[in-house]
């Protein structure tokens, strides 16, 4: 993945527990702490802290918002995504 300028400094991408979440987050995806580039496409793509298992939306991290999600938020976002996918298939 070709890196584009990230609005977030890598040191700012830390979990509430202090563990690093990613080396970089940009419009193409996430570069993990281990250096693996992962492309993300949906608003329901997440990064999970490997120490405390807290989830963060990739879309939030892209804009510098490092805020953990609750399980209810994850459920709600996934329901919206599923409904949009069903509607798109039904429109075919």
Backbone as JSON Lines, residues from 0, in Angstrom:
{"i":0,"aa":"X","n":[0.85,-1.17,0.0],"ca":[0.0,0.0,0.0],"c":[0.89,1.22,0.0]}
{"i":1,"aa":"X","n":[0.63,2.16,-0.87],"ca":[1.37,3.41,-0.91],"c":[0.82,4.31,0.18]}
{"i":2,"aa":"X","n":[1.68,4.81,1.01],"ca":[1.22,5.64,2.12],"c":[0.92,7.05,1.64]}
{"i":3,"aa":"X","n":[-0.18,7.58,2.11],"ca":[-0.48,8.99,1.9],"c":[-0.4,9.66,3.24]}
{"i":4,"aa":"X","n":[-0.3,10.95,3.25],"ca":[-0.13,11.67,4.5],"c":[-1.29,11.38,5.45]}
{"i":5,"aa":"X","n":[-0.95,10.95,6.64],"ca":[-1.96,10.65,7.65],"c":[-2.18,11.89,8.5]}
{"i":6,"aa":"X","n":[-3.45,12.2,8.82],"ca":[-3.71,13.35,9.66],"c":[-3.33,13.11,11.12]}
{"i":7,"aa":"X","n":[-2.99,11.86,11.46],"ca":[-2.72,11.5,12.84],"c":[-1.27,11.07,12.98]}
{"i":8,"aa":"X","n":[-0.59,11.65,13.97],"ca":[0.77,11.21,14.25],"c":[0.71,9.8,14.84]}
{"i":9,"aa":"X","n":[1.63,8.9,14.42],"ca":[1.57,7.52,14.91],"c":[1.53,7.4,16.42]}
{"i":10,"aa":"X","n":[2.22,8.25,17.14],"ca":[2.2,8.15,18.6],"c":[0.83,8.47,19.18]}
{"i":11,"aa":"X","n":[-0.03,9.13,18.4],"ca":[-1.38,9.44,18.87],"c":[-2.31,8.25,18.72]}
{"i":12,"aa":"X","n":[-1.9,7.23,17.97],"ca":[-2.75,6.07,17.73],"c":[-2.53,5.02,18.81]}
{"i":13,"aa":"X","n":[-2.89,5.37,20.02],"ca":[-2.75,4.45,21.14],"c":[-4.1,4.21,21.79]}
{"i":14,"aa":"X","n":[-4.29,3.0,22.26],"ca":[-5.51,2.61,22.95],"c":[-5.6,3.34,24.29]}
{"i":15,"aa":"X","n":[-6.78,3.31,24.88],"ca":[-6.97,3.92,26.19],"c":[-6.09,3.23,27.24]}
{"i":16,"aa":"X","n":[-5.67,1.97,26.97],"ca":[-4.79,1.26,27.91],"c":[-3.33,1.62,27.69]}
{"i":17,"aa":"X","n":[-3.03,2.38,26.6],"ca":[-1.67,2.8,26.31],"c":[-0.98,1.99,25.23]}
{"i":18,"aa":"X","n":[-1.56,0.86,24.84],"ca":[-0.97,-0.01,23.81],"c":[-1.12,0.66,22.44]}
{"i":19,"aa":"X","n":[-0.07,0.63,21.59],"ca":[-0.19,1.19,20.24],"c":[-1.25,0.44,19.43]}
{"i":20,"aa":"X","n":[-2.06,1.18,18.65],"ca":[-3.1,0.57,17.8],"c":[-2.59,0.3,16.39]}
{"i":21,"aa":"X","n":[-1.84,1.23,15.84],"ca":[-1.36,1.1,14.46],"c":[-0.2,2.07,14.26]}
{"i":22,"aa":"X","n":[0.62,1.77,13.24],"ca":[1.7,2.68,12.88],"c":[1.18,3.84,12.03]}
{"i":23,"aa":"X","n":[0.14,3.57,11.22],"ca":[-0.4,4.61,10.35],"c":[-1.83,4.25,9.97]}
{"i":24,"aa":"X","n":[-2.65,5.26,9.81],"ca":[-4.0,5.1,9.28],"c":[-4.18,6.2,8.25]}
{"i":25,"aa":"X","n":[-4.56,5.79,7.02],"ca":[-4.75,6.78,5.97],"c":[-5.99,6.41,5.16]}
{"i":26,"aa":"X","n":[-6.21,7.1,4.06],"ca":[-7.42,6.86,3.27],"c":[-7.45,5.49,2.61]}
{"i":27,"aa":"X","n":[-6.34,4.8,2.58],"ca":[-6.29,3.47,1.94],"c":[-6.38,2.33,2.94]}
{"i":28,"aa":"X","n":[-6.1,2.59,4.21],"ca":[-6.17,1.52,5.2],"c":[-5.32,1.8,6.42]}
{"i":29,"aa":"X","n":[-4.85,0.7,7.0],"ca":[-4.1,0.76,8.26],"c":[-2.78,0.03,8.07]}
{"i":30,"aa":"X","n":[-1.73,0.58,8.67],"ca":[-0.45,-0.12,8.76],"c":[-0.31,-0.54,10.21]}
{"i":31,"aa":"X","n":[-0.28,-1.85,10.44],"ca":[-0.23,-2.37,11.8],"c":[1.1,-2.05,12.47]}
{"i":32,"aa":"X","n":[1.15,-2.26,13.76],"ca":[2.38,-2.04,14.52],"c":[3.5,-2.93,13.97]}
{"i":33,"aa":"X","n":[3.14,-4.08,13.44],"ca":[4.13,-5.0,12.86],"c":[4.52,-4.63,11.44]}
{"i":34,"aa":"X","n":[3.89,-3.57,10.86],"ca":[4.22,-3.12,9.52],"c":[3.38,-3.71,8.41]}
{"i":35,"aa":"X","n":[2.35,-4.48,8.73],"ca":[1.47,-5.08,7.73],"c":[0.44,-4.06,7.25]}
{"i":36,"aa":"X","n":[0.35,-3.85,5.94],"ca":[-0.62,-2.92,5.36],"c":[-1.93,-3.65,5.1]}
{"i":37,"aa":"X","n":[-3.02,-3.14,5.64],"ca":[-4.34,-3.74,5.49],"c":[-5.29,-2.69,4.92]}
{"i":38,"aa":"X","n":[-5.9,-3.0,3.78],"ca":[-6.86,-2.07,3.16],"c":[-8.22,-2.23,3.83]}
{"i":39,"aa":"X","n":[-8.86,-1.12,4.14],"ca":[-10.2,-1.12,4.69],"c":[-11.11,-0.35,3.76]}
{"i":40,"aa":"X","n":[-12.34,-0.84,3.58],"ca":[-13.26,-0.24,2.62],"c":[-14.59,0.19,3.22]}
{"i":41,"aa":"X","n":[-15.01,-0.44,4.3],"ca":[-16.34,-0.18,4.85],"c":[-16.26,0.67,6.1]}
{"i":42,"aa":"X","n":[-17.35,1.34,6.41],"ca":[-17.36,2.13,7.64],"c":[-17.41,1.25,8.88]}
{"i":43,"aa":"X","n":[-17.71,-0.05,8.7],"ca":[-17.75,-0.96,9.83],"c":[-16.45,-1.75,9.98]}
{"i":44,"aa":"X","n":[-15.35,-1.24,9.45],"ca":[-14.06,-1.86,9.67],"c":[-13.47,-1.33,10.97]}
{"i":45,"aa":"X","n":[-12.85,-2.23,11.71],"ca":[-12.37,-1.89,13.04],"c":[-10.91,-2.27,13.23]}
{"i":46,"aa":"X","n":[-10.3,-1.6,14.21],"ca":[-8.99,-1.99,14.74],"c":[-9.25,-2.38,16.18]}
{"i":47,"aa":"X","n":[-8.65,-3.5,16.6],"ca":[-8.84,-3.96,17.96],"c":[-7.51,-3.93,18.7]}
{"i":48,"aa":"X","n":[-7.53,-3.45,19.91],"ca":[-6.33,-3.45,20.75],"c":[-5.98,-4.89,21.12]}
{"i":49,"aa":"X","n":[-4.72,-5.26,20.91],"ca":[-4.3,-6.64,21.19],"c":[-4.15,-6.91,22.68]}
{"i":50,"aa":"X","n":[-4.14,-5.87,23.5],"ca":[-3.97,-6.08,24.94],"c":[-5.3,-6.14,25.69]}
{"i":51,"aa":"X","n":[-6.18,-5.17,25.44],"ca":[-7.43,-5.1,26.22],"c":[-8.67,-5.42,25.38]}
{"i":52,"aa":"X","n":[-8.5,-5.68,24.07],"ca":[-9.56,-6.09,23.17],"c":[-10.65,-5.04,22.95]}
{"i":53,"aa":"X","n":[-10.29,-3.78,23.08],"ca":[-11.22,-2.68,22.81],"c":[-11.2,-2.4,21.3]}
{"i":54,"aa":"X","n":[-12.37,-2.09,20.74],"ca":[-12.51,-1.82,19.3],"c":[-12.53,-0.32,19.02]}
{"i":55,"aa":"X","n":[-11.96,0.05,17.85],"ca":[-11.97,1.42,17.35],"c":[-12.37,1.39,15.89]}
{"i":56,"aa":"X","n":[-13.21,2.33,15.46],"ca":[-13.58,2.43,14.04],"c":[-12.4,2.98,13.25]}
{"i":57,"aa":"X","n":[-12.1,2.35,12.11],"ca":[-11.03,2.85,11.24],"c":[-11.36,4.27,10.77]}
{"i":58,"aa":"X","n":[-12.63,4.52,10.44],"ca":[-13.05,5.85,10.01],"c":[-12.75,6.92,11.05]}
{"i":59,"aa":"X","n":[-12.93,6.59,12.31],"ca":[-12.59,7.54,13.38],"c":[-11.09,7.77,13.47]}
{"i":60,"aa":"X","n":[-10.32,6.7,13.39],"ca":[-8.86,6.83,13.48],"c":[-8.31,7.66,12.33]}
{"i":61,"aa":"X","n":[-8.92,7.54,11.14],"ca":[-8.46,8.32,9.98],"c":[-8.52,9.81,10.23]}
{"i":62,"aa":"X","n":[-9.49,10.26,11.0],"ca":[-9.65,11.7,11.26],"c":[-9.06,12.11,12.6]}
{"i":63,"aa":"X","n":[-8.32,11.19,13.24],"ca":[-7.66,11.52,14.5],"c":[-8.5,11.33,15.74]}
{"i":64,"aa":"X","n":[-9.65,10.71,15.58],"ca":[-10.54,10.48,16.71],"c":[-10.27,9.1,17.27]}
{"i":65,"aa":"X","n":[-9.6,9.05,18.41],"ca":[-9.26,7.78,19.06],"c":[-10.23,7.58,20.21]}
{"i":66,"aa":"X","n":[-11.38,6.95,19.88],"ca":[-12.43,6.74,20.87],"c":[-12.91,5.3,20.8]}
{"i":67,"aa":"X","n":[-12.85,4.58,21.94],"ca":[-13.29,3.19,21.92],"c":[-14.79,3.09,21.67]}
{"i":68,"aa":"X","n":[-15.2,2.0,21.02],"ca":[-16.61,1.75,20.75],"c":[-17.19,0.83,21.81]}
{"i":69,"aa":"X","n":[-18.46,1.05,22.1],"ca":[-19.18,0.12,22.97],"c":[-19.73,-1.02,22.12]}
{"i":70,"aa":"X","n":[-20.09,-2.1,22.74],"ca":[-20.68,-3.22,21.99],"c":[-21.98,-2.82,21.32]}
{"i":71,"aa":"X","n":[-22.76,-1.94,21.93],"ca":[-24.01,-1.48,21.33],"c":[-23.74,-0.67,20.06]}
{"i":72,"aa":"X","n":[-22.7,0.15,20.06],"ca":[-22.34,0.92,18.87],"c":[-21.91,-0.01,17.73]}
{"i":73,"aa":"X","n":[-21.13,-1.02,18.04],"ca":[-20.69,-1.96,17.02],"c":[-21.9,-2.69,16.44]}
{"i":74,"aa":"X","n":[-22.8,-3.14,17.29],"ca":[-24.01,-3.83,16.83],"c":[-24.83,-2.92,15.92]}
{"i":75,"aa":"X","n":[-25.02,-1.67,16.33],"ca":[-25.8,-0.72,15.55],"c":[-25.15,-0.45,14.19]}
{"i":76,"aa":"X","n":[-23.85,-0.21,14.16],"ca":[-23.15,0.05,12.9],"c":[-23.22,-1.15,11.96]}
{"i":77,"aa":"X","n":[-23.1,-2.35,12.51],"ca":[-23.19,-3.55,11.68],"c":[-24.6,-3.75,11.13]}
{"i":78,"aa":"X","n":[-25.62,-3.41,11.9],"ca":[-27.0,-3.51,11.42],"c":[-27.24,-2.54,10.27]}
{"i":79,"aa":"X","n":[-26.71,-1.33,10.37],"ca":[-26.85,-0.36,9.28],"c":[-26.18,-0.88,8.02]}
{"i":80,"aa":"X","n":[-24.97,-1.39,8.16],"ca":[-24.23,-1.92,7.01],"c":[-24.99,-3.08,6.37]}
{"i":81,"aa":"X","n":[-25.53,-3.98,7.18],"ca":[-26.29,-5.12,6.64],"c":[-27.53,-4.67,5.9]}
{"i":82,"aa":"X","n":[-28.24,-3.69,6.45],"ca":[-29.44,-3.18,5.79],"c":[-29.1,-2.52,4.46]}
{"i":83,"aa":"X","n":[-28.01,-1.78,4.4],"ca":[-27.6,-1.14,3.15],"c":[-27.21,-2.19,2.1]}
{"i":84,"aa":"X","n":[-26.55,-3.25,2.53],"ca":[-26.19,-4.32,1.59],"c":[-27.43,-5.03,1.07]}
{"i":85,"aa":"X","n":[-28.42,-5.3,1.94],"ca":[-29.66,-5.94,1.5],"c":[-30.4,-5.06,0.49]}
{"i":86,"aa":"X","n":[-30.44,-3.75,0.76],"ca":[-31.12,-2.83,-0.14],"c":[-30.42,-2.79,-1.51]}
{"i":87,"aa":"X","n":[-29.1,-2.82,-1.51],"ca":[-28.35,-2.78,-2.76],"c":[-28.61,-4.04,-3.58]}
{"i":88,"aa":"X","n":[-28.66,-5.19,-2.92],"ca":[-28.91,-6.45,-3.62],"c":[-30.35,-6.46,-4.15]}
{"i":89,"aa":"X","n":[-31.31,-5.98,-3.37],"ca":[-32.71,-5.96,-3.77],"c":[-32.94,-5.05,-4.98]}
{"i":90,"aa":"X","n":[-32.09,-4.03,-5.1],"ca":[-32.25,-3.07,-6.21],"c":[-31.7,-3.62,-7.53]}
{"i":91,"aa":"X","n":[-31.0,-4.75,-7.49],"ca":[-30.42,-5.31,-8.72],"c":[-31.46,-5.89,-9.63]}
